[in-house]
Amino acid sequence: MNMNDLKEMCKRDTKVDSIDLDGYSISIPELSSKYFQLRHEEKNALRFLENQYKSIKLSRWLYYSGKANPSEYEKQPFDLKVLKNDLYMFLDADKMIMNIKDKIEEQEEKIRLIEDTAKVIQNASFNINNAIKWKKFLSGDLS
């Protein structure tokens, strides 16, 4: 699921209709379950990306340190001799590594959004209770 679709879904699922407070209240357990399942799926996707990152980083480390398979250098020539102390600079600037890091960061953002939305949904009962009390107060019911 891409970030924009996730944002729209979160917005839709946290919108409470002030007329149908009881309907939303009844849907809270189902919505909570939905977001816990979604969090689990996105955490698995994050774990996959982190493993990909480790593999790519090792591959690129071998490449920049001159220890990669010779066929790698035929595909993508690299004629520099990189000092051990300078290796991190090449790894930090490597496009493949930066690309996977960006994917990891986006995945982490998705997980944060899901967790924040789940908290909002879990706290909805409290907010609904306050809304009901406020409506009672406005109608003159002081009990």
Secondary structure, 3 states (H helix, E strand, C coil): CCHHHHHHHHHHHHCCCCCCHHHHHHHHHHHHHHHHHHHHHHHHHHHHHHHHHHHHHHHHHHHHHCCCCHHHHHHCCCCCCCCHHHHHHHHHHCHHHHHHHHHHHHHHHHHHHHHHHHHHHHCHHHHHHHHHHHHHHHCCCCC
